[in-house]
């Protein structure tokens, strides 16, 4: 057997599949092609593609361009914005009639020195002499410049601290639960709102002309939380007797504080200076001042006595 013939035959058998592949690719090119061959595309086809690609977005356009160019839609948007601004002004005006939202920044303009002096005044008001609020161009100065000015920082922090101390007291007695703590906080808040509403109604019935606002009354009514916290903490640390003694001291202090503060707001100028003024209306103002001051110790005891056992 010839080795050369055998080798040539092997080459022929090995080359036959390649020849079939070439023939099949040629047949497929003659028939229907699955994909278009773009490898041989000239510059003209590329230029056409770039022109079509650039003209596509311009031909499509922005989807909301026709809407924004419509004059009726612009008019509707302007009318809607004017209605929204008018509604906002109306809501702000109606809210400002009852609670001056724009003046809330004044009641939180405090600093550390003011808070320390105010807390000392609430606990020991007996040595304080000047109780008048300072004014600058018919406007009361910020609380951080005058210890006699009412603020909302101490009442707000006092309320939150009272709720936390109440939860601590309930926990020491194995009576803590989120529901019970929520009831404690909501009841204290409801009593505070009812107290302010009762004072507003009393001022309306007595026809007292005063510059006290609703927020002022809310601030004065919220100062009692300081004494409540002192009483509860003393009871938790030293027992029930310490609770009664400290609460009695704080009740007397808040009573004196409210009398000396509100008499300048509710009584006439002569009565506020300590002179005897006869008259039914002035007596009603005096009774109202005493009632507001006397209500503070009642609420202090009512909201704390069940926390100490």
VENGIBEL-V118227 format. One record per residue. N is the residue number from 1. PSI is psi in degrees with one decimal (* if undefined). OMEGA is omega in degrees with one decimal (none if undefined). NEAR is the number of other ideal C-beta (glycine too) atoms within 10 Angstrom. Layout:
N	PSI	OMEGA	NEAR
N	PSI	OMEGA	NEAR
This chain:
1	133.2	-175.6	4
2	128.9	-178.8	8
3	-34.5	-179.9	7
4	-41.8	178.7	7
5	-40.6	179.0	9
6	-40.2	-178.8	10
7	-40.2	178.7	10
8	-37.4	176.8	11
9	-39.2	177.4	11
10	-40.2	178.5	10
11	-39.3	179.0	10
12	-43.5	-179.9	10
13	-33.6	-178.3	9
14	-28.0	-178.6	9
15	-13.3	-177.7	10
16	-42.8	177.5	10
17	-37.8	178.7	9
18	-38.5	178.1	9
19	-36.1	177.6	10
20	-39.1	179.5	10
21	-40.1	178.9	10
22	-41.9	179.7	10
23	-39.3	-179.9	10
24	-38.6	177.5	10
25	-34.1	178.2	10
26	-41.8	178.2	10
27	-39.2	-179.8	9
28	-33.2	178.2	11
29	-32.3	178.3	9
30	-33.0	-179.1	8
31	-154.2	179.4	7
32	123.3	-178.7	5
33	144.6	177.5	9
34	-38.3	-178.7	5
35	142.9	179.7	5
36	134.2	179.9	7
37	112.5	-179.3	8
38	6.5	-178.9	9
39	-28.4	-178.5	5
40	16.0	-179.1	6
41	141.5	-177.0	12
42	-176.7	179.6	7
43	-29.1	-179.0	7
44	-41.2	179.1	8
45	-38.6	177.6	11
46	-39.6	177.8	11
47	-39.4	177.6	10
48	-38.1	178.3	11
49	-41.8	179.7	12
50	-37.6	178.0	10
51	-41.6	178.6	10
52	-38.3	-179.2	10
53	-38.3	179.1	9
54	-32.6	-178.5	10
55	-15.0	-177.0	10
56	-56.2	-179.0	9
57	-34.0	179.3	9
58	-37.1	179.7	7
59	-36.8	-179.6	8
60	-46.5	179.4	8
61	168.5	177.8	9
62	134.8	-175.2	10
63	-37.2	-177.8	7
64	10.4	-178.0	9
65	-39.8	178.9	9
66	-32.9	179.4	10
67	-42.4	-179.5	11
68	-29.8	179.6	10
69	-9.4	-179.7	10
70	123.4	-179.3	11
71	-30.1	179.5	7
72	-38.4	178.3	8
73	-37.9	176.2	13
74	-40.8	178.4	12
75	-38.9	179.0	10
76	-38.6	178.1	11
77	-40.7	178.0	11
78	-40.5	179.5	10
79	-39.7	178.1	10
80	-40.1	177.9	10
81	-37.0	176.9	10
82	-38.9	176.5	10
83	-40.1	179.6	10
84	-42.1	179.2	10
85	-40.1	177.1	10
86	-39.8	177.5	10
87	-38.9	178.0	10
88	-42.5	178.1	10
89	-39.2	179.8	10
90	-42.1	179.2	10
91	-43.1	178.6	11
92	-38.4	-179.4	11
93	-42.3	-179.7	9
94	-37.0	176.6	9
95	-35.6	-178.4	12
96	-19.2	177.4	12
97	-34.1	-177.3	8
98	-48.3	179.8	10
99	109.8	-178.6	13
100	90.4	-176.5	14
101	-35.6	-177.7	12
102	-17.5	-178.5	10
103	4.8	-177.8	11
104	-29.8	179.4	12
105	-31.7	179.4	9
106	-39.5	-175.1	18
107	-10.8	176.9	22
108	11.1	177.9	13
109	74.1	-177.0	16
110	167.2	173.5	17
111	-178.2	-175.7	12
112	-38.6	-179.4	8
113	-42.6	178.9	10
114	-44.5	-178.3	20
115	-42.5	178.7	17
116	-43.9	178.6	11
117	-38.6	-179.0	13
118	-40.7	177.4	21
119	-40.1	175.9	15
120	-36.1	178.2	13
121	-34.0	178.8	19
122	-30.2	-178.7	20
123	-32.0	-177.7	16
124	82.7	-176.7	13
125	8.5	-168.7	19
126	-26.6	-176.8	10
127	-4.1	-178.7	7
128	135.3	-174.7	15
129	-54.2	-175.7	5
130	116.3	-178.1	9
131	3.3	-177.4	17
132	144.3	178.2	10
133	134.6	-180.0	17
134	144.5	-179.7	13
135	151.1	174.6	10
136	107.4	-176.8	10
137	54.4	178.0	5
138	20.4	178.8	5
139	127.9	179.5	8
140	140.3	-179.4	16
141	163.5	-179.1	16
142	151.5	-178.9	19
143	-30.8	-178.3	25
144	-13.9	177.5	18
145	-8.2	-177.7	13
146	118.3	-177.9	17
147	-19.5	-180.0	20
148	-11.6	-178.6	18
149	139.7	177.3	21
150	151.1	178.5	24
151	166.2	177.3	23
152	-5.3	-179.1	18
153	-49.8	-179.0	19
154	-44.0	175.7	21
155	-40.5	-179.6	21
156	-48.5	178.4	16
157	-34.1	177.1	15
158	-39.7	178.4	20
159	-45.4	-179.7	18
160	-42.7	179.3	12
161	-36.7	177.7	16
162	-41.9	178.9	23
163	-40.6	178.6	18
164	-41.4	178.8	13
165	-36.6	176.7	20
166	-41.0	176.0	23
167	-37.7	176.7	18
168	-41.8	179.4	15
169	-40.3	177.8	21
170	-34.4	179.0	17
171	-36.4	178.0	12
172	-20.1	179.1	13
173	8.6	-178.6	12
174	35.9	178.3	6
175	11.8	-174.7	12
176	138.5	171.6	14
177	148.6	179.0	11
178	-36.2	179.4	8
179	-43.0	-179.7	7
180	-36.8	176.8	13
181	-37.5	175.6	16
182	-39.1	176.4	11
183	-40.3	178.8	11
184	-45.8	-179.2	19
185	-43.9	-178.9	17
186	-37.4	178.5	11
187	-41.0	177.2	12
188	-40.0	179.4	19
189	-41.3	179.4	12
190	-42.3	177.7	10
191	-35.9	178.4	14
192	-44.7	179.2	19
193	-41.6	178.6	11
194	-36.9	178.3	11
195	-44.8	180.0	21
196	-41.7	178.4	19
197	-38.4	178.2	12
198	-38.4	178.3	14
199	-41.2	177.5	21
200	-40.8	177.6	14
201	-39.4	178.6	10
202	-41.3	177.2	16
203	-35.4	178.6	19
204	-39.9	-178.9	9
205	-36.0	-179.7	10
206	-13.2	-179.0	13
207	57.7	178.5	9
208	125.3	175.3	18
209	104.9	-176.2	7
210	158.6	177.0	13
211	11.4	176.5	8
212	130.9	176.0	16
213	174.0	178.2	15
214	-37.2	179.9	15
215	-33.7	175.4	19
216	-45.8	178.4	19
217	-36.9	177.5	21
218	-37.8	178.8	20
219	-46.9	-179.6	21
220	-35.8	178.5	24
221	-24.7	-179.0	21
222	-8.9	179.5	23
223	-17.7	-178.7	23
224	-15.9	179.1	28
225	-25.1	178.2	26
226	-48.4	177.5	23
227	-34.4	177.8	26
228	-40.3	178.7	28
229	-42.6	178.9	20
230	-43.0	-179.9	21
231	-45.4	-177.5	27
232	-43.1	179.6	24
233	-39.2	177.3	17
234	-38.7	177.4	21
235	-36.9	178.9	23
236	-33.2	-176.8	16
237	-39.9	-170.2	10
238	2.9	175.4	12
239	-178.5	-173.6	11
240	-35.7	179.3	12
241	-40.8	177.4	10
242	-33.2	176.6	16
243	-47.8	-178.1	22
244	-40.9	-179.0	16
245	-46.6	-179.6	14
246	-37.8	178.2	20
247	-38.2	176.9	23
248	-42.6	178.1	15
249	-45.2	-178.7	16
250	-33.8	176.9	23
251	-43.3	177.1	21
252	-38.4	180.0	14
253	-44.5	-179.7	22
254	-30.2	176.7	24
255	-47.1	178.5	19
256	-40.7	179.5	15
257	-45.5	-178.4	24
258	-38.4	179.3	23
259	-48.2	-175.9	16
260	-23.5	179.1	18
261	-46.1	-174.5	23
262	-21.4	-179.2	24
263	-28.5	176.5	20
264	-17.3	-178.6	17
265	-33.5	-172.4	18
266	-40.1	-177.5	23
267	166.2	176.5	19
268	168.6	-176.7	17
269	-40.1	-179.7	9
270	-42.2	180.0	11
271	-32.9	179.1	19
272	-28.0	177.8	19
273	-4.9	176.4	11
274	-1.7	179.5	7
275	149.7	-178.4	9
276	122.8	179.9	7
277	121.9	-179.8	16
278	145.9	179.9	6
279	142.2	-177.2	10
280	-40.2	-178.2	7
281	-40.0	179.3	12
282	-33.8	176.1	16
283	-38.1	177.2	12
284	-40.3	177.1	16
285	-38.6	178.7	25
286	-43.0	177.5	16
287	-37.4	178.9	12
288	-41.7	177.5	19
289	-43.6	178.6	23
290	-37.2	-179.1	15
291	-42.9	179.1	12
292	-42.3	179.9	23
293	-37.7	-178.7	20
294	-23.3	179.9	13
295	-23.9	-177.5	17
296	-48.7	177.3	23
297	-32.6	179.4	20
298	-46.2	178.6	12
299	-36.0	179.9	20
300	-42.7	179.0	22
301	-39.1	-176.7	15
302	-33.7	-175.1	13
303	-2.9	-176.0	20
304	-16.0	-171.5	22
305	-30.5	-176.9	16
306	-5.5	-179.7	13
307	-13.9	-178.7	23
308	121.6	179.4	19
309	*	none	10
